[in-house]
Amino acid sequence: MHFTLLVISISAAIAFRFAWRSRSADWNTRWQWALGAFLFSPLLLITSAIAILCMGPRGRMVHAWDGWGSYGIAIAFLTIGIILLVQLAIQAHRSLQKIHQLPQETVLSTQARLLQHSTPYIAQIGFWNPELVISEGLLDTLDESHLQVALTHEKAHRHYRDTFWFFWLGGLRRLTAWLPNTEALWQELIFLRELRADRWAAQQTDGLLLAEALLSIVSASQVESEPWMAALSDAVPQSRLNERIDALLDESEPVPDQSFAVWIWLSIVLLPLVIIPFHF
């Protein structure tokens, strides 16, 4: 029984990832589909491991090799997950310590940490309440109007708590790096995160100015960020840069939020926990 649950969960997780394809649809539909596809497989594996752990290695329908073997795999999987998460937290904590050593400045009425570097860079770094980091190169590259829209873009990341949520998503990424399409889904989510921030900022300011600021920053810098960083200056392929520019210049009405949809079908991952009371 336990071994069967393990096999079914792993098979479903792999099959679901193989079935994922990036969709050319509106932003909200792409976001829901990519987020659901990214979360489904690791959460199914985690709930299955928790269910096996709760049921224990013994049972009337469980052979000794089946019970202890599945039990050991479940413990190993959850332990690895905890270790990877702790490593990610330590790495983030060390980065934050370095950030806190930077001088604090007021940039257009916004508090920020000033990075003494010639490369244009602006990012939210942290967890629930991230800190804004701006490089001297950015201040030299953008004029006041373009700098203002760049700041608004970063406020969007803070509004959506992107650094907090992507820290946890980054942990799931590390845990299930062996699954198909993990990296492709991660890059899709990073890109859609930036699209969402672009759309939010465009509603507050001028989308054309934001597009110009984006071009200026990306042309001068290609910066790889970590999960707890949300940056306008993230490294982005030319094709996706063009897509971001087109989205900023698109004046069509935004599609209503349909976030409830992803939680409905993600409830499937809770099924392994439902069988715990029936274990005997």
N, C-alpha and C positions, 0 to 999 in steps of 0.2 A: 504493500500500500504506500509506504513512504517513498520507496524507490520509484514507484509508478508516478507519484506526484512530482518527484524531482525531474524525471524524464519528460513528463508532459510540460512542465513549466519551462525547462530549458528549450525544448522543441518549439513551444509557442513563442518564446522570446526571440529565438533565432528567425523563425518563419515570419514573424511580424516585422522585424527589422528588414528582412529581405524584400518584403512587399512595399516598403516605403519608397516613394518617389517625390521629389520636389515638385510642387504644383504651381502652375502659372495662374494664380487666382488673386483675388483681392487680399490685402495685407492681413485682415483679421482671419480669413479662412486659412491662409498659409500658416499663420501663427498657431492657431488651434491644432491644425494637423501636425505640424512639426513638433510642438510641445507634447502632444499626446503620444506621438510615435517615439519621442525620446524617452518619456517617462514610463510608458507601458512595460517595456521589457525589464528594466532594472527593478521596478516596483513589484512586478510579478515574481521575480526571483527572490526578492527580499521577503515578501509576505509568505512565499512557499518555504523559505528557510526558517522563518519565525514559526510557522505552523508545525514544521517537523521538530523544531526545538521544543515547542510547547507540548507536543504529543509524546516526546521522549523516544528512547530506542526500543521500548518494549510494547507489546500489544498482542492480542490473540490472532490477529491477521498479519502479523509481522514476523518474518523469519529473522534469526539472529544476525545473519550477514546483511540482510536488508535493513534492519533497524539500526544497528551500530554503524554500518557503512553510510547510510543516508544522514544519520545524526552527525557523524563526523564531518561530512561534506558541508552540511548546513552550518555547523559551528565554524568551520574554516572560512566559509564564504562571508559570514557576518563579521568574523574577526578581522579578515582582510579589509572589509569595508570600513570598520572602525579605525584601523591603522591608517588607511589612506586618507580618511577624513581628518584625523589628528595631524598627519603630515601636512595636509593642505592648510589647516588652521595655523600651524606653527609657521609655515612659509608666509601666510598672510600677516600674522602678527609681527614677524620680522620686518616685512615691508612697511607696515604701519609705524613701527618704531623709527624707521628711517624718515618717513614722511613727517613725523612729529618733530624731527630735528630741523626741518626746513623753516626759514623765517615766514611769518604770517604777514600778508599784505592785504590791503583793500583795493580791489580792482572793480571799478564801476559800481561801487556800493556793495560788492560781494566779497566776503572773506575767502581768502585762498592762500594756499602754501606756494611760495615762489621757488621754482626749481631753476637753479643757475645753469642753464644749458641752452645752446644756440638752436637746437632742434625744436620746431614748433610742437607743443604738446599741451593738451588739456584733458583732464580726466577726473572722474569721481573715484576715489580709492577708499575702501573701507567696507563696512557691513551695513547695519541698519541706518546709521547716521554717518555716511562717508564724508571725507574731506575733499575739497576741490584742490587740485594741483595744476598750476599753470607754469609753463616755462618762460624764461625771458625771451626765447626765440619766438614764441607765440605773440608776445606783446610787441615785438619788433616787426612781425609779419602782418598783423591785422590792424586796421584802423579802428576807431572807436565803434562805429556802427556794426562792422563785421565781428568785432570782439563781443559786442552785446548779444548778437544772435548765437554766437558760440557758447556764451554763458547760459543762454536760455536752453540750448540743447542739453547742456550738462544738468540743468535744473530738472529737465524731463527725466533723466536717469534717476535723480534723487526722488522725484515724484513717484516713479514706478518701483522704487527700491530695487533697482536692477542689480546693484552690487551684492545685496543680501541674497536674493533669489538665485543669482548665478553662481554664488559660492556653493550652494547646495547642489545645483545642477552640475557644477564642475566636479563635485565629489562623485556623483553618479557616473559622470563621464569616465573618470579614472577607474571606477569599479568595474565598468562594463566596456572597457576599451576593446575587448576581444569580440564583442558582438558586431555583426555586420552594420555598416553605415553609421557607426557611432560618431566618427569624425565629421562625416558629411552632415549629419543632423546637428552636431554642435556648431559648425560653421553657419548653417542655416539659421539657427536660433540667435547667434551673435549678430548676423546680418539683419534679421527681423527686429532684434532689440534696437539696433540703430535706426531702422526705418520707423519704428514706433516713436522713438525720441525725436526724430526729424519731424514727424507729423505733428507731435505735440508742440514742438517749438514753432513750427510754421503757423500754427493757430494763434500763437502769441505775438509773433513778429512777422517779418517779410521772408517768405520762402526763398525768393531769389537771392536775398542777401546771405541766407544760410547756405544756399548752394554755392555761392561764390566763396564763402569762408571755408566750406568743406573742400573745394578744389584747391584753395591756397594751402591749406594744412596738409592734405594728402599728397599734393605734388612735392612738398618740401620734406615730408616725413612719412615713413611706413613703420608704424610702431605696433609690436605684438603686445597684447595686454593679458593679464591674468583674470580668472573668473570674478575676483572681487574688485576689478577695475572696470569702469564703464567710460569709454573715451570716444570723443568725436574723431580722434586721430588714429583709431584702430586701423591696422593694415587691412586693405580691401583690394581684391582684384579689380582690374579696369572695368570688366563687364558689370560687376556689382556696384561700382562707383557710378557708372552711367545710370543704373537702375535707381539708385538713390537720388541722383539729380533729377531724373524724369519724375520720380514720385513727389519731389519737392515742388516741381513746376506744375503738377497735376492739381487742378482746382476743383475736381469733382468732390461731391459730398462723401465724408467718411462712412464706411459700412458700420452699422450698429454692432456693439460688442455682443458676442455670442459665447462668452467664456463658460456658460453653464454646460455647453455641449461636451467639452472635453472631460468634465467631471462625471458626466453620466456614463460614458463608455469606459472611463478609467476605473469606475467602481468594480469592473470585472477583476481587477487585480486583488480585490479583497476576498474573492472566492476561496482561496486556500485557507484563510482564517475561519471561514464559516464551517469547515469540516472538523475543526478542533473539538467541539462538544460531542461529536459523534464517534470520536476515537475510543476504541476499547480493546 
